[in-house]
Amino acid sequence: MSRVPSSSLPSVPSDLEIARSTEPAPIEDVAAGLGLAADDLDRHGDHVAKLTDDALSRSLDAEADGTLVLVTAMTATPAGAGKTVTTVGLGQALDRLGERAAVAVREPSLGPVFGIKGGAAGGGYSQVLPMEDINLHFTGDIHAITAAHNLIAAALDAHVHHGNDRGIDVREVVWPRVLDVSDRALRETVVGLGGSAHGVPREDGFRITAASELMAVLGLASDLADLKRRIARVIVAYDHEGEPVTVDDLGVAGAATALLTDAFRPNLVGTVEGTPAFVHGGPFANIAHGTNTLVADRVGLALSDYLVTEAGFAADLGFEKFADVVSREGVVPDVAVVVATVRALKYHGLGEWPADEERLDEENVEAVRAGFENLEHHANVVSSFGLPFVVALNRFEGDTDAELAAVVEECEAREIPVAVSEAYHHGGEGALDLAETVRDLAAAGSSFAPLYDLDESLESKLETVATEVYGADGVEFTDGARADVDRLAADGLDRLPVCVSKTQHSVSDDPATKGAPTDWTLTVRELYPAAGAGFVVALTGDVLTMPGLPAEPAALDIDVDEDGSIQGLF
């Protein structure tokens, strides 16, 4: 039986206090843990570096034969389940077991940092450092994507203004502008006002930068040449004949690539315990594929024995997209970790939307058991891909012994491997049981395979994802979505994998539905090509590509004191 700690957890300072009280390892020492020399680093201060072009090329040319551990989760509360905490803690634990381990996570977007979620660098004693830099501007990668995206938008409008030789239909421009903030007022805009000198008036809008196709392109490109090829084939509009217009048609693929050459090189930092960590790329999993960059994974697998990475949100989103989209690029997971929390289980057991935080704070073993169906659903999703996995029960202060024991009992009754993780409170030491289980599962091997073949129709692919991943009875296409399917087929884009844009708050397309719903149909309302990224996006529900700030955003708690120290960053 899995060990359920009975001792109370120590009080933990804030993430910011822990980060400031920890002396990060010099970046040269972190890099040495991966066999990299000082000359392989383009330093950004004492604790952050990008790999040089030469180091990157050597690493990409080396055999990527490390073990890839993919961290996913059950459907979490809006505050999350602690996948990054688990990812970092597991990497530190493998390091403690004597393995050459590394971590790969996404760069935080400023939208969630200043909005509802706060920081995204892990937490407690399992976080990447320097957390303030990582949570704010870091090395400027996201700003570079913003600039490259908006350069393309500006080139498109300039082309239309200066004669429109390509015959762009301004009613069919599909390339909005982007900004790395949450600003609902910019979702729908009108540009080109003020007379003929200011362009052609048309409807436009903004997405958050993480939702830019260029973010997905950066995440999936294998090298700089591939990055440029992918940018060139991005569709930005359609002409009056209905033919796609690409970045290559506008002539700015090279310029956009030039803005991203530095951003393409992975960022290297250390964790609280000095374990190497790549922090690179940041697509959202409810909009795009939701994982860090392919190039960071390939470098990590070449330089380490174990690379621990995470996929955004739950197994129905980031994990499925890694398995059906990213893995086709040659990076295949060997073992998975499904993160669960007592609060998330109570959240589903109570079935409330939005969650009543006071009720989640109360001990409720019955609600924990009732909510287990959601965790079991996600465990079955991972299993359906032929991947061995373990449930990581992410323990926090406030979880009672009875609640923890109930989760372990439910797992063992179904023969689901489970390990209690105290990575938040104890760092790598608190995840040793998890690390040993992961190592054993990885040694046993897997029979991983994507769920569908690329030669299948878009309808068939979506039917497979809906029924086998979401538990739906089938798929209903709106008239507009069926027209989109026909257009994609006519443009030769129907053999791409599908990337479903769906709420992260439920397995279904209704955020208010908790647990593991049955007897429902997935409604697809629109499909559009992400030709540069290499997938087709299917929109369901009301997922927003530009979030808005809540009534009390995290920004209200963030400040700077007289000494220039940032306060309130989680």
C-alpha positions in Angstrom: 0.0 0.0 0.0 1.2 3.5 -0.8 2.6 5.5 2.1 0.2 8.1 3.5 2.1 10.5 5.7 0.4 11.2 9.0 2.6 13.9 10.3 1.5 17.5 9.9 3.1 19.6 7.2 5.4 22.5 8.2 4.2 26.0 7.4 5.8 27.2 4.2 6.8 30.8 3.5 5.5 32.4 0.3 7.0 31.4 -3.0 8.7 34.8 -3.2 10.2 34.5 0.3 11.6 31.1 -0.5 13.0 32.3 -3.8 14.7 35.3 -2.1 16.1 33.2 0.7 17.6 30.7 -1.7 21.0 31.3 -3.2 20.6 30.1 -6.8 23.4 28.0 -8.2 25.6 29.8 -10.7 24.3 29.1 -14.2 27.7 27.5 -15.1 27.3 25.0 -12.3 23.7 24.2 -13.4 24.9 23.7 -17.0 27.7 21.5 -15.9 25.1 19.1 -14.6 24.1 18.5 -18.2 27.7 18.3 -19.5 27.7 21.9 -20.9 30.6 24.2 -20.6 30.7 27.9 -19.8 31.4 28.6 -23.5 28.1 26.9 -24.4 26.1 29.6 -22.6 24.9 33.1 -23.6 24.5 34.4 -20.0 21.7 36.7 -19.0 23.0 37.5 -15.6 24.4 35.0 -13.0 21.5 32.6 -13.0 19.9 32.6 -16.5 21.4 31.7 -19.9 20.4 30.8 -23.4 22.3 28.1 -25.2 24.6 29.3 -27.8 24.0 28.4 -31.4 26.8 26.0 -31.4 25.7 24.3 -28.2 22.1 24.1 -29.5 23.3 22.5 -32.8 25.4 20.0 -31.1 22.6 19.0 -28.7 20.1 18.7 -31.5 22.5 16.5 -33.5 23.1 14.2 -30.5 20.9 11.2 -29.9 17.9 12.1 -27.7 17.8 8.9 -25.8 16.8 10.1 -22.4 13.6 9.0 -20.7 10.7 11.5 -21.1 8.3 11.8 -18.2 5.1 13.7 -19.1 3.2 15.3 -16.2 -0.5 15.9 -16.6 -3.5 16.1 -14.2 -7.1 15.6 -13.4 -9.4 18.5 -14.1 -8.2 21.0 -11.5 -9.8 23.8 -9.5 -9.3 27.3 -11.2 -6.2 27.6 -9.0 -4.6 24.6 -10.7 -3.4 21.2 -9.4 0.3 21.9 -9.0 1.6 20.3 -12.2 4.6 22.6 -12.3 5.3 22.0 -8.6 5.2 18.2 -9.3 7.3 18.5 -12.4 10.0 20.5 -10.6 9.8 18.4 -7.5 10.0 15.1 -9.5 13.1 16.4 -11.4 14.8 17.3 -8.1 13.8 13.9 -6.6 15.3 12.0 -9.6 18.4 14.1 -9.1 18.6 13.0 -5.5 18.3 9.4 -6.6 21.5 9.8 -8.6 20.0 10.2 -12.0 21.1 13.0 -14.4 17.7 14.8 -14.5 16.4 17.9 -16.1 13.1 19.8 -16.2 11.3 21.5 -19.1 8.4 23.9 -18.5 6.7 26.7 -20.3 7.3 30.4 -19.9 4.6 32.2 -17.9 2.3 34.6 -19.8 1.8 38.0 -18.2 -1.9 37.6 -18.6 -2.4 34.9 -16.0 0.4 36.3 -13.8 -1.4 39.6 -13.4 -4.9 38.0 -13.7 -6.3 35.0 -11.8 -3.5 32.5 -11.5 -0.5 34.5 -10.3 3.0 33.2 -10.9 3.8 30.0 -12.9 7.3 29.1 -11.9 6.3 26.3 -9.6 5.9 26.9 -5.9 7.2 26.2 -2.4 10.4 24.3 -2.4 9.8 23.1 -6.0 10.2 26.1 -8.2 12.5 27.4 -10.9 14.7 30.4 -10.2 14.9 33.4 -10.4 11.1 33.3 -10.1 10.6 37.1 -10.4 12.5 37.2 -13.8 10.8 34.1 -15.1 7.3 35.4 -14.2 7.8 38.8 -15.7 9.9 39.7 -18.8 12.5 36.9 -18.4 14.7 36.8 -21.6 12.1 38.6 -23.8 10.9 35.6 -25.8 7.2 36.3 -25.4 7.8 40.0 -26.4 9.7 38.8 -29.5 6.7 36.7 -30.5 4.4 39.7 -29.9 6.6 41.8 -32.2 6.9 39.2 -34.9 3.2 38.5 -34.9 2.3 42.2 -35.1 4.9 42.8 -37.8 3.0 40.3 -40.0 -0.3 42.1 -39.2 1.2 45.5 -40.1 2.6 44.0 -43.4 -0.8 42.6 -44.3 -2.5 46.0 -43.8 0.3 47.8 -45.6 -0.2 45.4 -48.6 -3.9 46.1 -48.7 -3.3 49.9 -48.4 -0.7 50.0 -51.2 -2.7 48.4 -54.0 -3.5 45.0 -52.7 -1.8 43.1 -55.6 -2.6 39.8 -53.9 -6.4 40.5 -53.9 -6.9 40.1 -50.2 -10.5 40.1 -49.2 -10.5 42.4 -46.1 -13.6 40.5 -44.8 -11.5 37.3 -44.8 -8.4 38.5 -42.8 -7.8 35.8 -40.1 -4.6 37.3 -38.6 -5.5 39.4 -35.6 -3.0 41.4 -33.5 -1.7 40.1 -30.1 -0.7 41.5 -26.7 0.6 39.6 -23.7 -2.0 41.0 -21.3 -5.6 40.1 -20.5 -7.7 42.9 -22.0 -11.3 42.0 -22.9 -11.8 45.4 -24.5 -9.5 44.5 -27.3 -11.2 41.2 -28.3 -13.1 43.0 -31.1 -11.8 46.2 -32.7 -12.0 48.3 -35.9 -8.8 49.4 -37.6 -8.0 51.7 -40.5 -10.2 54.6 -39.3 -9.3 58.2 -40.0 -9.4 58.5 -43.8 -7.6 57.0 -46.7 -4.1 57.9 -45.3 -4.7 55.5 -42.4 -5.5 52.3 -44.2 -8.6 50.4 -45.2 -11.2 50.2 -42.4 -12.0 46.6 -41.3 -12.9 44.6 -38.3 -10.0 43.3 -36.3 -9.1 42.2 -32.8 -6.5 41.0 -30.4 -5.5 37.7 -28.9 -3.2 37.1 -26.0 0.3 36.3 -27.3 0.2 32.7 -26.0 -2.7 32.2 -28.4 -0.7 33.4 -31.4 0.1 30.8 -34.0 3.7 32.0 -33.9 3.8 30.7 -30.3 2.8 27.3 -31.5 5.2 27.5 -34.4 8.1 28.3 -32.0 7.0 25.4 -29.9 7.0 22.9 -32.7 9.8 24.0 -35.0 12.8 21.6 -35.1 15.5 24.1 -36.1 15.8 27.7 -37.5 15.2 26.6 -41.1 12.1 24.7 -40.0 11.0 27.8 -38.0 11.2 29.9 -41.2 9.4 27.3 -43.3 6.5 27.2 -40.8 6.2 30.9 -40.5 6.1 31.2 -44.3 3.1 28.9 -44.6 1.0 30.6 -41.9 -2.3 31.6 -43.5 -3.2 35.2 -42.7 -6.2 35.9 -45.0 -8.1 34.7 -48.1 -8.4 36.4 -51.4 -11.6 37.2 -53.4 -11.4 33.7 -55.0 -11.2 32.1 -51.6 -7.6 31.1 -51.9 -5.3 31.3 -48.8 -2.8 34.1 -48.5 0.3 33.3 -46.5 3.1 35.1 -44.7 5.3 34.0 -47.6 2.9 35.9 -50.0 3.5 39.0 -48.0 7.3 38.6 -48.2 8.0 39.0 -44.5 8.7 35.4 -43.4 12.4 36.2 -43.2 11.8 39.4 -41.2 9.6 37.6 -38.7 12.1 34.8 -38.3 14.8 37.4 -37.7 12.8 38.7 -34.7 12.6 35.1 -33.3 16.2 33.9 -33.8 17.1 34.6 -30.2 13.8 33.5 -28.8 14.3 30.1 -30.6 17.3 29.3 -28.4 16.1 27.5 -25.1 16.5 29.3 -21.8 18.4 27.4 -19.0 17.9 28.1 -15.3 18.1 26.1 -12.1 15.5 24.9 -9.6 15.6 25.7 -5.9 17.9 22.6 -5.5 20.0 23.4 -8.6 18.4 20.8 -11.0 18.7 22.1 -14.6 15.5 23.4 -16.0 14.6 24.6 -19.5 11.9 27.3 -19.5 10.9 27.9 -23.1 7.7 28.6 -25.0 4.2 29.1 -23.6 1.2 28.1 -25.7 -2.1 27.6 -23.7 -3.5 24.1 -23.7 -7.1 25.2 -24.0 -6.3 27.1 -27.3 -3.1 25.5 -28.7 -1.0 22.4 -27.9 0.0 23.6 -24.4 3.5 22.3 -24.0 7.0 23.8 -23.9 9.1 23.8 -27.0 10.1 20.7 -29.0 13.6 22.0 -29.2 13.9 22.2 -25.4 12.6 18.7 -25.0 15.1 17.4 -27.6 18.0 19.1 -26.0 16.9 17.9 -22.6 16.6 14.3 -23.8 20.0 14.5 -25.4 21.7 15.9 -22.3 20.0 14.1 -19.4 18.9 10.6 -18.4 15.4 11.8 -17.3 13.6 14.8 -18.7 10.4 15.8 -16.8 8.1 18.0 -18.7 4.4 19.0 -18.3 1.4 19.4 -20.5 -1.1 22.2 -19.8 -4.3 21.7 -17.9 -5.6 18.1 -17.7 -5.2 14.9 -19.6 -8.1 15.7 -21.9 -6.2 18.8 -23.1 -2.5 19.2 -22.9 -1.7 15.5 -22.6 -3.9 14.5 -25.5 -2.4 17.2 -27.7 1.1 16.1 -26.7 0.2 12.6 -27.6 -1.6 13.3 -30.8 0.3 16.4 -32.1 3.7 16.8 -30.5 4.7 13.2 -30.4 4.4 13.0 -34.2 7.4 15.4 -34.3 9.6 12.7 -32.8 9.4 13.4 -29.1 7.6 10.4 -27.5 6.8 10.1 -23.7 7.9 7.0 -21.8 5.9 7.4 -18.7 3.2 9.8 -17.4 2.3 11.3 -14.0 -1.3 12.3 -13.4 -1.5 15.0 -10.7 -4.4 15.0 -8.3 -5.3 17.1 -5.3 -7.8 16.6 -2.5 -9.3 20.0 -3.3 -9.9 19.1 -6.9 -11.5 15.8 -5.9 -13.9 17.7 -3.6 -14.5 20.2 -6.3 -15.9 17.4 -8.5 -17.5 15.6 -5.7 -19.5 18.7 -4.8 -20.2 19.5 -8.4 -20.3 23.2 -7.9 -19.5 25.9 -10.4 -17.9 28.2 -9.5 -16.3 26.5 -6.5 -17.2 27.5 -3.0 -13.8 27.9 -1.4 -15.1 27.6 2.1 -16.7 24.2 1.4 -13.4 23.1 -0.3 -11.6 24.0 2.9 -13.8 21.6 5.0 -12.9 17.9 5.5 -15.3 15.9 3.3 -14.2 12.4 2.6 -17.5 11.6 0.9 -16.9 14.4 -1.6 -13.4 13.2 -2.2 -14.7 9.7 -3.1 -17.5 11.1 -5.2 -15.0 13.2 -7.2 -12.7 10.3 -7.9 -14.6 9.6 -11.2 -12.9 12.6 -12.7 -9.4 11.4 -11.7 -10.2 7.9 -12.9 -11.4 9.3 -16.3 -8.1 11.0 -16.8 -6.2 8.0 -15.8 -8.1 6.0 -18.4 -7.2 8.6 -21.0 -3.5 8.2 -20.3 -3.9 4.4 -20.4 -5.7 4.5 -23.7 -2.5 5.8 -25.3 -0.6 2.7 -24.0 1.5 4.8 -21.6 2.3 3.6 -18.0 1.5 6.1 -15.4 1.3 6.9 -11.7 -1.1 9.2 -9.8 0.8 11.9 -7.9 -1.4 12.9 -5.0 -0.1 16.5 -4.5 -0.4 17.1 -0.7 -1.0 20.5 0.7 -1.5 22.0 4.2 -5.2 21.5 5.0 -5.5 18.0 3.5 -6.6 15.7 6.2 -5.2 12.2 6.8 -8.7 10.7 6.2 -9.0 12.5 2.8 -5.6 11.4 1.7 -6.2 7.8 2.8 -9.5 7.8 0.8 -7.7 8.8 -2.4 -5.1 6.1 -1.9 -7.8 3.5 -1.2 -9.8 4.4 -4.3 -6.6 4.2 -6.5 -5.5 0.8 -5.0 -9.0 -0.6 -5.4 -8.7 0.0 -9.1 -5.0 -1.1 -9.2 -3.9 2.5 -10.2 -0.3 3.2 -9.0 -0.3 6.2 -6.6 2.3 8.1 -4.7 1.8 10.9 -2.2 3.9 13.9 -3.1 5.1 16.6 -0.7 7.2 18.4 -3.3 5.7 21.8 -2.4 6.7 21.5 1.3 9.9 19.4 1.1 11.2 19.8 -2.5 12.9 16.7 -4.0 12.9 14.9 -0.7 9.1 15.1 -0.7 8.8 13.4 -4.1 11.2 10.5 -3.6 8.4 7.9 -3.5 7.0 9.4 -6.8 10.5 9.4 -8.4 11.1 5.7 -7.5 7.7 4.7 -9.0 8.4 6.7 -12.1 11.8 5.0 -12.5 10.3 1.6 -12.1 7.5 2.3 -14.6 9.9 3.7 -17.2 12.1 0.6 -16.9 9.0 -1.6 -17.7 8.5 0.0 -21.1 5.4 1.3 -22.9 3.3 0.7 -26.0 2.6 4.3 -26.7 0.7 5.3 -29.9 -1.4 8.2 -31.0 -5.2 7.6 -31.0 -5.8 8.2 -34.8 -4.1 8.1 -38.1 -3.4 11.3 -40.0 -5.0 9.9 -43.1 -8.4 9.8 -41.4 -10.9 12.6 -42.1 -11.1 15.6 -39.8 -14.6 14.4 -38.8 -13.2 11.0 -37.8 -10.3 12.5 -35.8 -12.7 14.7 -33.9 -15.0 11.8 -33.3 -12.2 9.8 -31.8 -11.0 12.5 -29.5 -14.6 13.3 -28.4 -15.6 9.7 -27.6 -12.3 8.2 -26.4 -10.9 11.3 -24.6 -13.8 13.4 -23.5 -16.3 10.6 -23.0 -18.9 12.1 -25.4 -21.4 10.1 -27.4 -20.3 11.8 -30.6 -19.8 15.2 -32.4 -22.2 17.7 -33.8 -20.9 20.1 -36.4 -22.6 23.4 -37.0 -23.3 24.4 -40.6 -20.3 26.8 -40.4 -18.1 24.1 -39.1 -19.1 21.8 -41.9 -18.3 24.5 -44.4 -14.9 24.9 -42.7 -14.2 21.1 -43.1 -14.9 21.4 -46.8 -12.6 24.4 -47.2 -9.8 22.7 -45.3 -10.1 19.6 -47.5 -10.1 21.8 -50.6 -6.9 23.5 -49.4 -5.3 20.1 -48.7 -5.1 20.6 -44.9 -7.5 17.9 -43.8 -4.7 15.4 -43.1 -3.2 17.5 -40.2 -3.8 16.5 -36.6 -6.6 18.2 -34.8 -6.1 20.6 -31.8 -9.4 21.1 -29.9 -10.0 24.4 -28.2 -12.1 23.5 -25.2 -12.8 24.7 -21.7 -10.2 23.5 -19.1 -12.8 23.5 -16.3 -14.6 20.3 -17.4 -14.0 17.1 -19.4 -17.0 18.2 -21.5 -17.5 21.5 -23.4 -19.6 22.9 -20.6 -17.4 24.4 -17.8 -20.2 23.9 -15.2 -20.3 20.1 -15.7 -18.1 18.3 -13.2 -16.9 14.7 -12.7 -16.9 12.5 -15.7 -20.1 13.4 -17.7 -21.9 10.9 -20.0 -24.8 11.2 -22.4 -23.6 14.4 -24.1 -22.5 15.5 -27.6 -19.4 17.7 -28.4 -20.4 20.7 -30.5 -17.8 22.0 -33.0 -18.7 25.5 -34.1 -15.7 26.4 -36.2 -12.5 24.9 -37.6 -9.5 26.9 -38.9 -6.0 26.0 -40.1 -2.8 26.6 -38.1 -0.9 25.7 -41.2 2.4 26.9 -39.8 2.1 25.0 -36.6 0.9 22.0 -38.5 -2.6 21.3 -37.0 -6.2 22.2 -37.4 -7.9 24.1 -34.6 -11.5 23.0 -33.7 -13.4 25.6 -31.6 -15.9 24.3 -29.1 -17.9 26.1 -26.4 -16.9 29.7 -25.6 -13.2 29.5 -25.1 -11.7 33.0 -25.3 -8.4 33.7 -27.1 -8.1 37.0 -25.2 -8.9 36.6 -21.5 -10.1 39.4 -19.3 -9.0 40.4 -15.8 -11.2 39.2 -13.0 -12.9 41.6 -10.5 -9.9 41.3 -8.1 -6.9 40.4 -10.3 -3.6 39.3 -8.9 -2.2 42.6 -10.1 -3.8 44.3 -7.1 -1.4 42.5 -4.8 1.8 43.2 -6.8 3.9 46.2 -5.9 7.4 47.6 -5.7 8.9 48.9 -2.4 11.3 51.8 -2.0 14.3 49.5 -2.5 13.0 48.3 -5.8 12.0 44.9 -4.5 8.8 43.4 -6.1 6.1 42.4 -3.6 3.1 40.2 -3.9 4.3 38.0 -6.8 3.2 34.5 -5.7 
